[in-house]
Amino acid sequence: MRQVLKSIGSYITADWYEKLRFIFIAIILTNTISIFEGYWWDETYEIAYYTLFAAAAIDVLLPLRFRYLNLVLKICTAIFITTQLARMDWLVASPQRWDEWIWWLQAHVVQLNPYIWISAALLLLHILFGIWTTTRIRMFGFVGVSILVLTIADSFTPIWLWDEVGMVVFIGLLWLVASHMSRLKREHPNSWKELIEYPLQLILPIALVLSVLMIVGLNMPSLSPILQDPYTIWKESKGEKVEVFLGDKGADSVTPGSTASASSGYSRNDQKLGGGFEYDYSPMMTVTTSHRSYWRGESKNFYTGEGWVNAEVGQSERGVTGVQKGQVLSSLDEPPVAGTLEINQIVTMIRKDTYPVLFAAAPLTKVNWINDDQKEIPTGYIWVPDTNELRLLNWSMKNRIYPKTYSVTSSVPVLDEELLKKAKAGWTNKAEAASNRYYLQVPDTLPDRVKQLAMDVTAEATNDYDKAKLLETYLRLNYNYNNKPDETKLTGSTSDFVDQFLFELKEGYCDYFSTSMAVMARSLGLPTRWVKGFAPGALPASDFGPPTEFREDVNPSGAGTYMVRNSDAHSWVEIYFEGFGWIPFEATAGFSFPYSFAEEEKEVLPEIDTDTEASTESVQSASKSNARIWTWSAVALLAVVAAVWLFVRRTKVIVFFRKLRHGSYTSNDRIVLETQKLLRVCKKRGMEREDHETLREAVMRWSQSQKRLRDDFKTVLDRFEQAKYSPIMATNEEADRFVLKVKSLIDQLR
């Protein structure tokens, strides 16, 4: 049995480097095809993975000299894998005649499209790269191109590919080590035999170093770039903006304990909040508007401790009416005392999803048209004034069609903070207060420390508006935005969503911030509702990537056409103030609600001296330019200092490098390496070794033209042959003398 196992081991380890090479190529290809995420189906990936690893297994198990048999087996295996995983519908009836057989084959072959072509393409790539990557330079080229493709796809698409990049780097390092070992075996067989006598001592240090590098690399915290690349600096110096699509994934790392598996978008179920999400920048709708705003959807009124639901539906749907074209929608509130700003919007849906509400700036006051401006409003829409929602009846039915485009008008309350500070949060009318009591609801299980924190944060407030602003500011400044909060921080001591965020996680996305503010505000007696919809989006509208930065100095009103993406899905808070209605608050760090302020605050704008403003902009531009100049100057100065230090210490650096390079070699290995160095110098001097010549014959021929160096050449040749072919090991002193002899020869050849 032992002999059989030994034979099997010898069979598998024969041509071990070539077999490892095919395995490495298969692993790199499986990671590289991750760039097709969102384009390939799950079964396509399964077929691709099984095909590549089956091809690598055939290369390992079958001797490489059987090339044609190897190729036939790979093709047959690829076809078998594709037929098994492509979800084919097999015809049970057996053909009888040859024409029936042809039809039977055609009926099954057509079902292999396009899987078989993807499988064939990957198999071809695996074979071609296996033939091509025979040198170290080609190996570097293949690994480098794979890393480049993955990093470009990661930077300019919403796909997260850092794990794949790390795996390719790791495989590249393993491949480099295997290549070095193969070369050592080929050029220094004696050293190789000594090494393989102690396989654990050889493999364990390599595995340990690579594993540590991999673990450290994957767990390093992500940092924003310190220096801009030259292209970006050059473009920005010309006043042009360079757009990159890193989004938050360039700053936030993948949290090990995160339960993130979903993509960003408008949530259909808010009963259990938490976890994380991946950014999805695919377009959702465009909004052509006269003013920038948030596009409000639904509101929720009952907090369960885990999420939000709507309770007491009968009371929360007071005054429900149908929708008529151009008719002013009813409202349960008095007109805001500071006035309103009218916003006209045309919303065009891009996705074919169905939602329970129509999105618009809040509050909505009029529906101009839906789908066709020449026709009346279709049936199936209702207006709920209590929640300010334009709802789509039976929206969850399979055949319900969401409107492709619609036009609405909103009347947004103008903010006058001085008047708001005098207003009371809530309803002075007792009947109204009783009807809206669910906006003050908090669960009985809410930990006391949540309410205590809210009281501490607002201790200095003298009015309800200041309380709300203090809560908003506290959350924005003391908690971090993270689309994948680290849930390993949760201790399990509490199950309340808000309590976990405030005292344990201390990071999260909009649902965490908005829910926490809503619950804290309610604990202080401020009537609050949780709202979800979309942030403004990108202006000008673009087809892909995260939103660009909005410049209020260029477009104060924010008029234009916005591209709203799934990644713009957002949640915030509304608090009711007597005389103003529902006022939005933005507690999420990094977001800013586009309020419309009273005219008194805007009157100062015309008084600004345009020359002063222009000079301020020029000063800011100059300061940015100076910052870039100082940054690059510092980098250049460091490079010059490093170069001078290396030149001054060049002797010690060279000695250190030689020790680092040759420290693990034997004395005989050093002699062989120095001889190869001498041969390279000879080749540069026109003394080339012919293919049919042995080294001794070549050296004797060179000695005819270099008679003064004949003795030196003979000494080097004798010592080289002894080190290369004799079992006698040279001493360190002999190796040092040989190095000096070669150096003397090289100096004389120059």
Secondary structure, 3 states (H helix, E strand, C coil): CHHHHHHHHHHHHCCHHHHHHHHHHHHHHHHHHHHHCCCCCHHHHHHHHHHHHHHHHHHHHCCCCCHHHHHHHHHHHHHHHHHHHCCCCCCCCCCCCHHHHHHHHHHHHHHHCCHHHHHHHHHHHHHHHHHHCCCHHHHHHHHHHHHHHHHHHHHHCCCCCHHHHHHHHHHHHHHHHHHHHHHHHHHCHHHHHHHHCCHHHHHHHHHHHHHHHHHHHHHCCCCCCCCCCHHHHHHHHCCCCCCCCCHHHHCCCCCCCCCCCEECCCCCCCCCCCCCEECCCCEEEEEEECCCCCEEEEEECEECCCCEECCCHHHHCCCCEECCCCCECCCCCCCCCCCEEEEEEEEEECCCCCCCECCECCCEEEEEEECCCCCCCCCCEEEECCCCEEEECCCCCCCCCCCCEEEEEEEEECECHHHHHHCCECCCCHHHHHHCHHHHCCCCCCCHHHHHHHHHHCCCCCCHHHHHHHHHHHHHHHCEECCCCCHHHCCCCCCCHHHHHHHHHCEECHHHHHHHHHHHHHHCCCCEEEEEEECCCECCCCCCCCCCCCCCCCCCCCCEEEEEEHHHEEEEEEEEECCCEEEEECCCCCCCCCCCECHHHHCCHHHCCHHHHHHHHHHHHHHHHHHHHHHHHHHHHHHHHHHHHHHHCHHHHHHHHHHHHHCCCCHHHHHHHHHHHHHHHHHHCCCCCCCCCCHHHHHHHHHHHCHHHHHHHHHHHHHHHHHHHCCCCCCHHHHHHHHHHHHHHHHHHC
